[in-house]
Amino acid sequence: MLRIRLSCLLLAWALTGCSIPYQTPEAVQQIERDLHLVHGSVQAMTRTNWCYLPYGSGSGGDGQCHAVQGLGVLSGDGLILSTYSGGIYERFMTLKASEVQCIKVFRDRDAPASFFVFTREVATQIIPLTANGQFDTSAKIRFLDYLAGQSQVGRINSDRDYVRENGKTNSLVTHIPGTKILVISSVTATEVFNPCTKK
């Protein structure tokens, strides 16, 4: 249930996002310059939103998505997740196929749905979108083909759990609408973990 809620929240936020220029020749040139890419090395690029989820509740990996809007840029450097602010593109992180331990897809590889990439350090949920906010299935497939690697297709799976209870509880304070009554309840705390089998 938590996984579904996390995905739905990210999807709702993703589809209401803002515009990031990337489709004009001038924008591509600036992206190459700002991200220090070799001219002509971009293989695929689309608007992309992501959640960066460190493992373990002690590292901030509580399973709560704090989505970032930006671009997914597939180049010789890897899959670059780039933010855009003040007219400048900046690398947030670069995912390299050699660092990917496994991938989780929802439904299947070709479905218009987000996917998770697990490395040794972090889980990243990725949602490729078109300029008008629809799922970009074509870019998703290009990203997955790169991240899974040529001989690593077995690393893509739809049955991986990545959030678990951590044995602690958190207090949740809610307000009853129309009153001044606060309700304090205890909820089970969760954390993100790496579900990949060791190589």
Number of C-alpha atoms within 10 A of each C-alpha: 6 12 13 9 11 15 19 12 15 23 17 10 14 23 16 10 18 13 13 19 19 18 12 9 9 11 14 17 14 18 23 19 14 14 15 12 16 12 11 10 13 18 14 15 23 23 31 28 26 24 20 21 26 23 22 19 18 9 11 13 20 21 26 20 17 12 18 20 21 26 28 28 28 24 18 13 16 20 25 21 25 25 20 17 10 5 9 13 22 18 17 14 13 15 19 18 22 12 13 20 21 26 25 23 20 17 14 13 19 13 15 19 20 24 25 25 25 24 20 14 11 17 25 18 21 23 29 29 27 16 18 13 16 14 22 21 19 16 23 26 16 15 22 22 16 19 26 21 15 9 7 15 14 10 17 22 17 14 10 16 13 18 20 16 14 14 9 11 13 11 11 10 11 11 11 10 8 6 7 8 10 11 10 11 11 11 11 12 16 21 22 24 22 22 16 18 8 8 4
